[in-house]
C-alpha cells in the first residue's frame, strides 16, 4: 500500500479556534464593547483574533504579524 502526503497543514488547530471564537460570538462582543474611531478601517475583533491566532501559532513579533497572516490565509479564519 502506497500512501502519498500531498500537503501537511500545520495550522489545522487554528480552524478549530476560529470556529469556537465565532460560535461563542466573541467578535460581536468585542466590537460592541470596544469604542472605535469612525476613521478606523479595521474591526477591533479582527485585530484581536489575529493576535490570538498568532499566539497559538508560536507568537511572532508584532512587526512580523502581517507577513505571518499572509502565510496562513488569515482572511479565511476571520471571515464567516
Secondary structure, DSSP 8 states (H G I E B T S, - for coil): ---------TTHHHHHHHHHHHHTTHHHHHHHHS---TT--S-HHHHHHHHHHHHHTT---GGGHHHHHHHHTHHHHH--
